[in-house]
Structure formats: structure tokens, C-alpha cells
Amino acid sequence: VAVVNETTSILTGGLTDGIGLERFRHLNKTWFFNHVSQQFQTGPHLITGRYDHTSATIQDKVTMENIVAVFGGFKATISDAYLDSAELLINGESEWQQGKNHVK
């Protein structure tokens, strides 16, 4: 979970409780949660489905806008491949952008 703004958070990726490949079906989904209305709304799909990742809100030094970032985790496959990628959701945008790899 990361903060989008004063009233909204975003939940990203994760596993379902299915069996085999079924448990990887929704890893690229995101949901906005409005703390005022107590309602969920579908968010933009991640570029890469992932679980056991981390998320954070960072702030652009110039524009002071919030940017949601997701880092690492495991890829949506049976082999549980570790991810060294990052994705960014700039405030007001409707698609994730690929960030730089964070592990060398």
C-alpha cells in the first residue's frame, strides 16, 4: 500500500488463494482506496505482475508531485523469479512507467 494523496491510497499486486497458476492471475491489478468514501476503485494494471514487492510514495524534487513506486518482488510465474525492476505511477497519470533496475 502507498499513499496517492491526502484521501487516497493504492494497493498493488499480490497473490490470490488459488492453486497452481490460478494463484498468479491477478498480480498486475491495482486498486485505489478512498478513505473518505470508504470505496475501492480499479487502478491501472502494473506492467509486470508481482508479489512480495514493496511500494512507496516518493516526491518529485522539482514539481513536488507524489509518485507511487513499486520495487522488486517476485514475477507472476510458477518459478517465482525475483524481480529487480521498478514501476512508477506519476500523480494524475493512468499508466505505470518502467523505472530503472535497482539491483546490479
Phi, psi and omega in degrees: 000137176224159179275132174266312178203194185297335185244353190229139172242164177232135175254137186229139171058203178112173180258152169267177180261025177284183181247143177062223180297335180303327183288350181258008189293326190246020186293342181263002182277152174225158179221134171271140174238122179267116184287340178282307182276347183061035182242146172264148175221139179299136177254182180289142179295140172297154176295316181237123175298137185207158174216166185054035178261179175237156177224155181205163172250124177245162182239130177295129182296328184273307186272344183065017177279148175283140175232125176275134180232138171242142186227140168062213184092203181236144182286153183284065176220164177298329184284355178054048181292130179292139178257137174246026184254165177229151174229146183235138174240106181284138181310126178091349180271159183248005177223145176286148175249144178289129175265180178282150174297143184252359178239132179246000000 
